[in-house]
Amino acid sequence: MSKFYLRYLLLFLPYVFLAQEFKTENLTPSKADLETQVYYQDTTANAFYIKEKGFSEFDRNRDYNIVFNYSAQIKILNKNGFNEATIEIPLSKSDNKKDKILKLDAATYNLENGVIKKNSLSQKDIFTKELEHHALVRFTFPNIKEGSVLVYSYELESPFFFNFTTWKFQDDIPKAYSEFTAQIPGNYEYNIKKTGYLELTVDEIDIVKNCIDFGASTESGDCLKSVYAIKDVPAFKTEDHITSEKNYLSSIQYELMQVTRLDGYVRKYTKNWEDVDQELKTDKGIGRQLRRENIAKGLLPEDIRSLPNNLSKAGFIYDFVQNEFTWNHKYNIHRDINLKDILESRTGNVLEINALLHNIYKYEGFEVLPVLAATRNKGFPTKVHPVLSDFNYFFIQLSIGKEKYLLDATEKIIDFGRLPFRALNGYARLMDFENGSSWINITPKDYSRVIYNDSIKINKDGTSTGFSQQILDGYHAYNMRNELENTNTNEIFSKLALNTESTNAVKTKVSGVNDLTEDLKIRYDLQNKSQKIGDKIYFNPFNFKFIDRNPFQLEERNYPIDFGYQDVYSYSSIIEIPEGYKVTELPETKAIAMPGKAGRLIFSVNKKNESVIHVNCMLRFSYASYPPEYYEAIKLFFDSILEVQTQSLIIIEENS
């Protein structure tokens, strides 16, 4: 190929990429589909949807159940895309009703010697797995190869009209085209919510006349038909420090607000918080159990009961519940409960343990309120109106004077006033049944800290000895206690002494693991390897690193960076150089700040005298969560942290 022709081709390749089109009319793949070797909108993709379409309607011939028809074509580009050949279809179910698949067809298309070959899925290779609250229909396409096009379609019938189809435009692989059509009778009113950052390519609404009839009545009704589509849908790529991807995936969601009957009667399904407050107050589950203050009678030891109602007593009550009752790792906040059960078994779910904690405080005369919340992996609760299914967690707010404390006694290793990390989801609903519920911010206000105090002596052979004393509090202490829980003394060393190329821990001592009122302290005795090359010693002052990698690697991130809490790292080291040596080079001082004072790194190395060097480093993240506009700045900030940790060398050599 001539250089001129190559330059000409490269010049026009971007326009070729943009012009890549796929037919969306039918399911049978074309020869061009099978010959496609790359998806130009995302050349890193291992597979992509050529197209997918969905259509949901209320079927008059099936008792007005919702019928959802789905079809898709998936292109497998290489072996790394083979996992896309396994499909799972979730089915909702209740005690006496469930979704059902009426027909399912699937086939693999391959191009063999220029001829399109079809391998159909056998019905015997379709499996259904029954779970507690739903079922899964699962199958794997046959005879998949690099270049295969996978085609499947199914029809799903659902009796759950309050649970209208949620359409997810985005997935973990890109889509060339994704389209959803909904046809809803005019007497059904849904709140339609679009999530995510992608703009709709198609957003059309039409009225379909006489689409439904009313039984024996001669009258008929109209339907609202909506068509939504997006072209060139990018894959949703997740990385560290995200809450739930449900918050950010581009989708269309439906929440049933009300249904109007033929006689004009309106049944409302979406209520206001005043209605919900009253319902929960009288509810057999949460409301009834929270009124059972007398269940705490005789439960507390007298030495705690006799104390005045202050912060100290509140802490002892929290410790009592935390240590006497064990979480069974279930939430179950929407189930009916009986607190007598937890008193007998000493184990319970989130609602039982924290409702008991609430009632003990109430019985003792403290000001306490319940809080409904959602875990980080559940997603953000809707704020516009109450959707109780958005909540899956429960804790309490205790007020002492002007201070308010959020408490959750399910974890035995977390200190008073701190929520488990899984609960740090931005906001929650404070349930005040007398004055009305309200939203509260539950992001921790304090910083979680790690403090390193090192003392190191460099030897003439380039080895070094000394110690590192580390102090952890807040969520850093919680995370480490979680690592060390149920670990004996001998195992602690093997868990903590993670040696590196230069740092070698020979002994560890830990204090404050079980005393949650104290900081967690870890002392490492160090015997580090030689860093001598020739007559010079190249010493890296960081025996331990704040971070060991940059977790942010995406070209673009369109959702927040959520650490859950603010944190600070502080490093101080006194380094003694050997007699007969002199310092020839010190790392330069650095002060790096993120925009808007969102984070700061300060690093300095100074000679106290001819034989002692003092190293200081401070790293601070000022926010618990950063909007996506900060992504590039955070990537660069992490690169700077790594550079300071790895490239900062103290160079000493023998006196001439």
C-alpha positions in Angstrom: 0.0 0.0 0.0 1.4 3.4 -0.9 2.0 6.0 1.8 -0.3 8.4 -0.1 -3.1 5.9 0.0 -2.5 5.1 3.7 -2.7 8.8 4.6 -5.8 9.2 2.5 -7.5 6.2 4.3 -6.5 7.4 7.8 -7.9 10.9 6.9 -11.3 9.5 6.2 -11.5 6.7 8.8 -13.2 8.9 11.4 -16.0 9.5 9.0 -16.2 5.8 8.1 -16.6 5.1 11.8 -19.3 7.6 12.2 -21.2 6.1 9.3 -21.4 2.6 10.7 -25.0 1.7 10.4 -27.1 -1.4 11.2 -30.5 -2.4 10.1 -33.2 -2.3 12.8 -36.2 -3.6 10.9 -35.9 -7.4 11.5 -34.1 -9.9 13.7 -32.3 -11.9 11.0 -28.7 -10.6 10.8 -27.2 -9.6 7.5 -24.0 -10.8 6.1 -22.5 -7.4 6.9 -23.5 -7.8 10.5 -21.6 -11.1 10.6 -18.6 -9.7 8.9 -18.3 -6.8 11.3 -15.1 -7.1 13.3 -15.1 -3.9 15.4 -17.6 -1.5 16.8 -16.3 1.9 15.8 -18.1 3.9 18.5 -16.1 1.9 21.1 -13.2 0.1 19.6 -12.4 -1.5 23.0 -15.7 -3.4 23.0 -15.7 -7.2 23.1 -19.4 -7.4 22.2 -22.2 -5.0 21.5 -25.9 -4.9 20.8 -26.7 -4.3 17.2 -30.2 -3.5 18.4 -32.7 -4.2 21.0 -36.4 -3.4 21.2 -39.1 -3.7 23.8 -42.8 -3.1 23.7 -45.1 -3.2 26.8 -48.9 -2.9 26.7 -52.0 -3.9 28.7 -53.5 -6.8 26.7 -57.3 -6.7 26.6 -57.3 -10.4 25.7 -55.4 -11.4 28.8 -57.3 -9.7 31.6 -55.4 -6.5 31.0 -52.2 -8.0 32.3 -49.0 -6.3 31.1 -47.5 -8.1 28.1 -43.8 -7.2 27.3 -42.2 -8.3 24.0 -38.5 -8.1 23.8 -36.0 -8.8 21.0 -32.3 -8.2 20.6 -29.2 -8.9 18.4 -25.8 -9.2 20.1 -22.6 -9.2 18.1 -19.7 -11.1 19.6 -16.4 -9.5 18.5 -13.9 -11.7 20.3 -13.5 -14.4 22.9 -13.6 -11.8 25.7 -17.3 -11.2 24.7 -18.3 -14.9 25.1 -19.8 -14.2 28.5 -22.6 -12.2 26.8 -23.9 -15.5 25.4 -25.5 -16.3 28.8 -28.8 -14.6 29.3 -30.9 -14.2 32.5 -34.4 -12.9 32.5 -35.8 -12.0 35.9 -39.5 -12.8 36.8 -41.4 -11.1 39.6 -43.5 -13.2 41.9 -45.6 -12.9 45.1 -47.5 -15.4 47.2 -50.2 -16.1 44.6 -49.1 -14.4 41.4 -46.0 -14.4 39.2 -44.7 -13.4 35.8 -44.5 -16.0 33.1 -42.6 -16.4 29.9 -45.0 -17.4 27.1 -42.5 -17.9 24.3 -38.8 -17.7 24.0 -36.7 -18.1 20.9 -32.9 -17.8 20.5 -30.4 -18.7 17.8 -26.7 -18.2 17.1 -25.8 -17.1 13.6 -22.3 -17.7 12.1 -20.7 -17.0 8.8 -19.1 -20.2 7.5 -17.4 -20.2 4.1 -19.5 -17.2 3.1 -22.7 -18.9 4.1 -24.9 -17.8 7.0 -25.5 -20.8 9.4 -28.2 -20.8 12.1 -28.0 -22.8 15.3 -31.3 -22.6 17.3 -31.5 -22.9 21.1 -33.2 -26.1 22.2 -36.1 -25.6 24.7 -34.5 -28.2 27.0 -31.6 -25.9 27.4 -33.7 -23.2 29.0 -33.7 -23.3 32.8 -35.7 -21.6 35.6 -34.3 -21.0 39.0 -36.7 -20.1 41.8 -35.4 -17.6 44.4 -37.1 -16.2 47.5 -38.6 -13.1 46.0 -38.3 -13.7 42.2 -37.2 -16.3 39.6 -34.6 -16.3 36.9 -35.0 -17.8 33.4 -31.5 -18.7 32.2 -30.0 -20.0 28.9 -26.7 -20.0 27.0 -26.5 -19.6 23.2 -25.2 -22.6 21.3 -22.1 -22.8 19.1 -20.8 -19.3 19.8 -17.6 -18.1 18.0 -15.8 -14.9 17.4 -18.0 -13.0 14.9 -21.3 -14.7 16.0 -24.5 -12.7 16.1 -26.8 -13.8 18.9 -30.5 -13.3 18.3 -33.3 -13.8 20.9 -36.8 -12.7 21.6 -39.4 -13.5 24.3 -42.9 -12.5 25.5 -43.4 -12.0 29.2 -46.9 -11.7 30.8 -47.1 -9.9 34.2 -50.1 -9.4 36.5 -48.2 -6.7 38.4 -49.7 -3.5 36.9 -48.1 -1.4 39.6 -44.7 -2.7 38.4 -44.7 -1.5 34.8 -41.6 -2.3 32.7 -38.4 -0.5 33.5 -36.3 -0.1 30.4 -32.5 0.1 30.8 -30.8 1.7 27.8 -27.4 1.1 29.2 -25.6 -2.1 30.0 -22.0 -3.2 30.5 -21.5 -3.4 26.7 -22.4 -0.7 24.1 -25.6 -0.7 22.0 -25.9 0.7 18.5 -29.7 1.1 19.0 -32.0 0.7 21.9 -35.8 1.4 21.7 -38.7 1.0 24.0 -42.4 1.5 23.3 -45.1 1.7 26.0 -48.8 1.7 25.4 -50.8 2.6 28.5 -54.6 3.0 28.9 -55.6 6.5 29.7 -57.2 5.6 33.0 -53.8 4.4 34.3 -51.6 7.3 35.4 -47.9 6.7 35.8 -45.1 9.0 36.9 -42.4 8.5 34.1 -38.9 9.1 35.3 -35.8 9.3 33.0 -32.5 8.6 34.7 -28.9 8.9 33.5 -27.1 11.5 31.4 -27.8 10.3 27.8 -30.1 12.3 25.6 -33.0 10.6 23.9 -32.6 10.2 20.1 -36.4 9.5 19.8 -39.0 10.8 22.2 -42.5 10.5 20.7 -45.9 10.5 22.1 -49.2 9.5 20.4 -52.8 8.7 21.2 -54.1 5.3 20.2 -57.9 5.4 19.8 -60.2 2.7 21.2 -57.3 0.6 22.4 -59.2 -0.8 25.4 -62.8 -1.7 26.2 -64.6 -2.0 29.5 -66.1 -5.4 29.7 -69.9 -5.4 29.2 -69.9 -1.7 28.6 -70.1 -0.4 25.0 -67.6 2.3 25.8 -63.9 2.1 24.9 -60.9 4.1 26.0 -57.8 5.5 24.4 -54.1 4.7 25.2 -51.0 6.9 25.4 -48.3 5.4 23.2 -44.7 6.5 24.0 -41.6 5.7 22.0 -38.1 6.2 23.4 -34.9 5.4 21.7 -31.2 6.2 21.9 -28.6 5.5 19.2 -24.9 4.8 19.9 -25.4 4.0 23.6 -22.0 3.8 25.4 -21.3 0.9 27.8 -21.8 1.8 31.4 -18.3 1.3 32.8 -18.0 1.1 36.6 -15.0 1.7 38.7 -14.2 2.2 42.4 -16.1 4.7 44.6 -19.6 4.5 43.2 -22.8 4.0 45.1 -25.4 2.1 43.0 -25.1 2.2 39.3 -28.9 2.3 39.3 -28.6 6.0 40.2 -26.8 6.8 37.0 -27.7 4.2 34.3 -29.8 5.7 31.5 -33.3 4.3 31.8 -37.0 4.9 31.7 -38.9 4.0 34.9 -42.6 4.0 35.7 -44.3 4.5 39.1 -48.0 3.9 39.3 -49.7 7.0 40.6 -53.5 6.3 40.3 -56.1 4.3 38.4 -59.5 5.7 37.5 -62.4 3.2 37.3 -65.2 3.4 34.8 -67.6 4.8 37.5 -65.1 7.6 38.1 -63.7 6.3 41.4 -59.9 7.1 41.6 -57.6 4.8 43.5 -54.4 6.5 44.4 -51.2 4.5 44.7 -48.7 7.4 45.1 -49.3 9.1 48.4 -47.8 12.1 50.2 -45.5 11.8 53.2 -48.3 12.8 55.6 -50.3 9.7 54.5 -47.2 7.5 54.8 -46.3 8.8 58.2 -49.7 7.9 59.5 -49.6 4.5 57.9 -46.2 3.6 59.3 -47.2 4.9 62.7 -50.0 2.3 62.9 -48.2 -0.4 60.8 -48.0 -3.9 62.3 -44.3 -3.9 61.6 -42.4 -0.7 62.2 -45.1 1.4 63.9 -46.4 -1.2 66.3 -42.9 -2.4 67.4 -41.6 1.2 68.0 -44.5 1.8 70.4 -43.5 -1.2 72.6 -41.3 0.8 74.9 -42.1 -1.5 77.9 -40.3 -4.3 76.2 -37.1 -2.7 77.5 -38.3 -3.0 81.1 -35.7 -4.9 83.1 -33.4 -5.4 80.1 -30.6 -3.0 81.1 -28.2 -3.7 83.9 -28.9 -1.5 87.0 -25.5 0.1 86.8 -26.5 1.6 83.4 -30.1 2.4 84.3 -29.0 4.4 87.4 -26.9 6.8 85.4 -28.1 10.3 84.4 -29.4 10.6 80.9 -26.2 12.0 79.3 -23.9 11.1 76.5 -22.0 8.6 78.7 -25.2 6.6 79.5 -26.2 6.7 75.8 -22.9 5.2 75.0 -23.3 2.4 77.5 -26.8 1.6 76.2 -25.4 1.4 72.6 -22.6 -0.9 73.8 -25.1 -3.1 75.6 -27.2 -3.7 72.5 -24.2 -4.0 70.2 -22.6 -6.7 72.4 -25.7 -8.6 73.6 -27.4 -9.0 70.2 -26.1 -10.3 66.9 -27.1 -9.2 63.4 -28.2 -12.1 61.1 -27.1 -10.1 58.0 -30.7 -9.6 56.9 -32.5 -6.2 56.5 -36.2 -7.2 56.3 -37.5 -3.7 57.1 -40.8 -4.3 55.3 -41.6 -7.6 57.2 -43.8 -7.8 60.2 -41.6 -8.3 63.3 -42.0 -9.1 67.0 -39.3 -7.8 69.3 -40.0 -10.7 71.7 -38.3 -13.0 69.1 -35.0 -11.1 69.3 -35.0 -11.1 73.1 -35.3 -14.9 73.0 -32.9 -15.7 70.2 -30.4 -12.8 70.8 -30.1 -12.5 67.0 -32.1 -10.3 64.6 -32.3 -8.3 61.4 -31.5 -4.6 61.0 -35.1 -3.6 61.9 -35.3 -5.8 65.0 -31.9 -4.7 66.5 -32.3 -1.0 65.8 -36.0 -0.9 66.8 -34.9 -2.5 70.1 -32.2 0.1 70.5 -34.8 2.8 69.8 -37.2 1.4 72.4 -34.6 1.1 75.1 -33.6 4.8 74.6 -37.3 5.8 74.6 -38.0 3.8 77.8 -35.1 5.5 79.5 -36.4 8.9 78.5 -34.0 9.9 75.7 -35.2 11.8 72.6 -35.0 9.3 69.8 -36.5 8.9 66.3 -36.4 6.2 63.7 -34.8 6.7 60.3 -35.7 5.0 57.0 -32.8 4.6 54.6 -31.4 2.8 51.6 -28.0 1.1 51.4 -25.4 2.3 48.9 -26.1 -0.6 46.6 -29.8 -0.1 46.7 -29.9 3.3 45.1 -31.1 6.7 46.1 -34.7 6.9 47.4 -37.0 9.1 45.3 -37.5 12.5 46.9 -40.5 13.7 44.9 -43.0 11.4 46.6 -42.9 8.4 48.9 -41.8 5.1 47.4 -41.4 2.7 50.3 -39.8 0.1 48.2 -36.9 2.5 47.7 -35.9 1.9 51.3 -34.3 -1.2 52.6 -32.5 0.0 55.8 -33.3 1.3 59.2 -31.4 3.1 62.0 -32.1 5.7 64.6 -31.3 9.3 65.5 -30.6 10.1 69.1 -30.6 13.8 70.3 -28.7 14.9 73.4 -28.8 18.6 73.9 -28.1 20.3 70.6 -26.1 17.3 69.3 -27.7 14.5 67.1 -26.2 11.1 66.7 -27.0 8.5 64.0 -26.8 5.0 65.5 -26.9 1.5 64.1 -26.1 -1.4 66.6 -25.8 -4.2 64.0 -22.0 -4.0 63.8 -19.9 -4.9 66.8 -16.8 -3.1 65.5 -18.1 0.4 64.8 -18.1 3.2 67.4 -21.0 5.2 68.8 -22.4 7.8 66.4 -21.0 6.2 63.2 -23.1 4.3 60.6 -21.8 1.2 58.8 -20.3 2.1 55.4 -23.1 0.3 53.6 -25.5 2.9 55.0 -23.6 6.0 53.7 -26.0 6.9 50.9 -26.2 10.6 51.2 -29.6 11.1 52.7 -32.4 9.3 54.6 -35.9 10.0 55.9 -36.3 10.9 59.6 -39.6 9.5 60.8 -41.1 11.9 63.3 -44.6 10.6 63.7 -45.7 13.6 65.8 -44.3 16.5 63.8 -44.0 15.0 60.3 -41.1 13.2 58.6 -38.3 15.0 56.8 -35.1 14.3 54.8 -31.8 14.5 56.6 -28.2 14.5 55.4 -26.4 11.4 56.7 -22.9 12.1 55.3 -20.4 12.0 58.1 -19.2 15.4 59.2 -15.9 14.5 60.7 -12.7 13.3 59.0 -11.4 9.8 59.2 -7.7 9.8 59.8 -4.6 7.7 59.3 -1.5 9.1 61.1 2.0 7.6 60.5 4.8 8.4 62.9 8.0 6.7 61.7 11.5 6.6 63.3 14.2 5.1 61.0 17.9 4.6 61.2 19.8 4.0 58.0 22.8 1.7 58.3 26.0 2.0 56.3 25.1 -1.1 54.2 22.0 0.6 53.0 19.6 -1.4 55.2 17.5 0.5 57.7 15.8 -0.4 61.0 13.2 1.4 63.1 9.5 1.4 63.6 6.3 2.9 62.3 3.5 3.8 64.7 0.1 4.2 63.0 -3.0 5.7 64.5 -6.4 5.1 62.7 -9.8 6.5 63.6 -13.2 6.8 62.0 -13.8 4.6 59.0 -10.1 3.8 58.6 -10.3 2.2 62.1 -13.6 0.5 61.2 -12.1 -1.0 58.0 -9.0 -2.3 59.9 -11.1 -3.7 62.7 -13.2 -5.4 60.1 -10.0 -7.0 58.7 -8.8 -8.1 62.2 -12.2 -9.3 63.5 -12.0 -12.9 64.8 -8.2 -12.9 64.2 -5.9 -14.3 66.9 -2.5 -12.7 67.8 -0.5 -15.0 65.5 -2.7 -14.3 62.5 -2.6 -10.5 63.0 1.1 -10.4 61.9 0.4 -12.3 58.7 -2.5 -10.0 57.9 -0.6 -6.8 58.6 3.0 -7.4 57.6 2.6 -7.0 53.9 6.2 -6.6 52.8 7.3 -4.5 49.8 10.5 -4.3 47.7 12.1 -2.1 50.4 9.9 -2.4 53.6 10.1 -5.4 55.8 8.0 -5.7 58.9 9.4 -8.2 61.5 7.0 -7.5 64.3 3.6 -5.9 64.9 1.7 -4.8 68.0 -2.0 -3.8 67.8 -4.1 -2.0 70.5 -7.6 -0.6 70.5 -9.1 -3.4 68.4 -11.9 -4.1 70.8 -12.1 -0.8 72.7 -14.2 1.3 70.3 -13.7 4.4 72.4 -10.0 4.4 71.6 -8.1 5.0 68.3 -6.8 1.9 66.7 -3.0 1.8 67.0 -0.6 -0.4 65.1 3.2 -0.5 65.6 5.4 -2.1 63.1 9.1 -2.9 63.8 11.0 -2.6 60.6 14.1 -4.2 59.2 14.3 -2.8 55.7 16.3 -4.2 52.8 19.3 -2.4 51.4 18.8 0.5 49.0 22.6 1.0 48.4 23.9 1.3 44.9 27.7 1.8 44.7 28.7 4.3 47.3 25.3 5.9 47.4 22.2 5.0 49.4 18.8 5.9 47.7 16.3 6.0 50.5 12.5 6.2 49.9 11.1 7.7 53.1 7.6 6.2 52.6 7.7 2.8 54.4 3.9 2.7 53.9 1.9 4.2 51.1 -1.3 6.2 51.3 -2.5 4.5 48.1 -1.0 1.8 46.0 -2.6 2.5 42.7 -4.8 5.0 40.8 -8.3 3.5 40.7 -9.5 6.1 38.2 -8.7 4.9 34.7 -11.7 5.8 32.5 -11.4 8.4 29.7 -14.6 9.9 31.0 -16.8 9.4 34.0 -20.3 10.8 34.1 -21.3 9.9 37.6 -19.9 11.1 41.0 -16.9 9.9 42.8 -18.3 8.8 46.2 -15.8 7.9 48.9 -18.6 7.9 51.6 -16.6 10.1 54.0 -13.9 12.7 54.2 -10.4 11.6 55.1 -6.9 12.8 56.0 -3.5 11.0 55.9 -0.6 12.4 57.8 3.0 11.1 57.6 5.9 12.2 59.8 9.3 10.5 59.8 12.5 11.1 61.6 15.4 9.6 59.6 18.9 9.2 61.1 21.7 8.8 58.6 24.9 6.8 59.4 28.0 8.4 60.7 30.5 9.2 57.9 27.7 9.9 55.4 26.3 13.2 54.1 23.1 14.2 52.4 23.6 15.0 48.7 20.1 15.3 47.5 16.6 15.8 49.1 13.3 15.6 47.3 11.8 19.0 46.5 8.9 20.4 48.5 5.5 20.0 46.9 2.1 21.6 47.5 -0.6 20.3 45.2 -4.2 21.4 45.5 -7.4 20.3 43.7 -9.7 23.0 42.4 -12.0 24.6 44.9 -9.9 23.4 47.9 -11.4 19.9 47.3 -8.2 18.2 48.2 -4.6 19.0 49.1 -1.2 17.3 49.2 1.8 18.9 51.0 5.2 17.2 51.1 8.4 18.5 52.6 11.8 17.1 53.6 14.2 19.1 55.8 17.5 18.5 57.5 17.2 19.0 61.3 21.0 18.8 61.5 23.8 17.0 59.6 22.6 13.5 60.7 18.8 13.8 61.0 16.2 14.3 58.3 12.6 15.2 59.0 9.9 14.2 56.5 6.3 15.5 56.6 3.5 14.7 54.2 -0.2 15.5 54.6 -3.0 14.4 52.2 -6.6 15.6 52.6 -9.8 14.8 50.7 -12.2 17.6 51.7 -15.4 16.1 50.3 -17.1 12.7 50.8 -18.5 12.9 47.3 -17.2 14.7 44.2 -19.4 15.6 41.1 -18.2 14.2 37.8 -16.7 17.5 36.7 -13.9 16.8 39.2 -13.0 13.5 37.6 -10.0 14.6 35.6 -8.7 16.6 38.5 -9.0 13.6 40.8 -7.2 11.4 38.3 -4.3 13.8 38.2 -4.4 14.3 42.0 -4.0 10.5 42.5 -1.2 10.4 39.9 0.6 13.2 41.9 0.2 11.2 45.2 1.7 8.1 43.6 4.6 10.2 42.1 5.4 11.7 45.5 5.3 8.3 47.2 7.4 6.5 44.6 9.8 9.1 43.2 10.8 11.0 46.3 14.3 9.8 47.1 16.8 10.9 49.7 20.3 10.4 48.4 23.2 10.1 50.8 26.8 9.1 50.2 30.0 8.6 52.2 32.1 11.6 53.0 35.0 11.9 50.7 
